[in-house]
């Protein structure tokens, strides 16, 4: 009887202890600098300020985030879907494996929607 008790008791004791051990080991991950992410991944097509213009003024291949007239046609959900899934034929890669849904929505609402022509989206800069 004691043998039966110990073979069943050990897994139960371990299961009871695991949540406590896991809770002690959890550390909050640092928040991703989405401005740095934009600078590394988006500037090539959308420009340093989101205007889809290169430093020399040439038109780049991305959407101009600073054009309010064009941007009103896109909902936050539309923009988030494009970031998550990308565009066909490799025009824009998918970022679903690099950003969480929350980070994608933050990128849309705090960076893309607030882009201003001539104001560089710089890493580490405070959000407006």
C-alpha positions in Angstrom: 0.0 0.0 0.0 2.8 2.4 0.8 4.4 1.6 -2.6 1.1 2.5 -4.4 0.8 5.7 -2.4 4.3 6.9 -3.2 4.0 6.2 -6.9 0.9 8.3 -7.1 1.9 11.0 -4.6 5.2 12.0 -6.3 3.6 13.2 -9.5 0.9 15.0 -7.6 3.4 16.8 -5.4 5.5 17.7 -8.5 2.5 19.1 -10.3 1.6 21.2 -7.2 5.2 22.6 -6.9 5.7 23.4 -10.6 3.4 26.5 -10.8 5.3 28.0 -7.9 8.7 27.3 -9.4 7.6 28.7 -12.8 6.3 31.8 -11.1 9.6 32.5 -9.4 11.6 32.1 -12.6 9.4 34.3 -14.8 11.2 37.5 -15.7 9.6 40.3 -17.6 11.0 40.6 -21.1 12.3 44.0 -22.1 9.9 46.0 -24.3 10.8 45.9 -27.9 11.9 49.3 -29.3 9.5 49.4 -32.2 11.2 52.6 -33.5 14.4 50.6 -33.9 12.4 47.8 -35.5 11.0 50.4 -38.0 14.5 51.8 -38.7 15.9 48.3 -39.4 13.0 46.7 -41.3 10.8 49.4 -42.8 13.0 52.4 -43.8 14.1 50.8 -47.1 10.6 51.2 -48.5 8.8 53.7 -46.2 11.6 56.2 -45.6 13.2 57.4 -42.4 10.1 59.6 -41.7 7.5 57.2 -43.1 7.0 59.4 -46.2 8.2 56.7 -48.7 10.9 59.1 -49.8 14.6 58.4 -49.8 17.1 60.9 -48.4 17.6 62.2 -51.9 13.8 62.8 -52.3 13.3 59.9 -54.6 10.1 57.9 -54.4 10.4 54.6 -52.6 8.2 51.6 -53.1 6.3 51.7 -49.8 3.1 53.4 -48.6 3.5 57.0 -47.6 2.4 57.1 -43.9 2.5 60.9 -43.8 -0.2 61.4 -46.4 -3.3 61.8 -44.3 -5.6 61.6 -47.4 -4.3 58.2 -48.4 -4.0 56.9 -44.8 -7.7 57.5 -44.0 -8.5 54.7 -46.4 -6.8 52.2 -44.1 -8.0 51.1 -40.7 -5.6 50.1 -38.0 -6.7 46.5 -38.6 -5.9 46.8 -42.3 -2.4 48.1 -41.5 -1.8 45.4 -38.8 -2.9 42.7 -41.2 -0.4 43.9 -43.8 2.4 44.0 -41.3 1.4 40.5 -40.0 1.0 38.8 -43.4 3.1 40.9 -45.7 2.4 41.7 -49.4 2.3 39.2 -52.2 5.4 38.5 -54.4 7.8 39.6 -51.7 7.0 43.3 -51.9 6.8 43.3 -48.1 7.7 40.4 -45.9 5.5 39.0 -43.1 6.5 40.1 -39.6 4.2 37.7 -37.8 7.2 35.7 -36.5 9.0 38.7 -35.3 6.3 40.8 -33.6 3.4 39.9 -31.4 -0.1 41.0 -32.3 0.1 43.6 -29.5 3.5 44.9 -30.9 2.1 45.1 -34.4 -0.9 47.2 -33.2 1.4 49.4 -31.2 3.6 49.9 -34.3 0.5 50.9 -36.2 -1.0 53.2 -33.6 2.2 54.8 -32.1 4.6 55.0 -35.1 2.8 54.5 -38.4 -0.2 56.7 -37.6 2.0 59.4 -36.0 4.5 59.6 -38.8 5.3 63.2 -39.9 7.0 64.3 -43.1 10.6 65.4 -42.2 10.6 63.9 -38.7 12.8 60.8 -38.6 11.4 57.8 -36.7 14.5 57.4 -34.6 15.2 54.4 -32.3 14.8 55.2 -28.6 12.9 58.4 -29.3 9.9 59.0 -27.0 6.5 58.3 -28.5 4.3 61.3 -29.1 
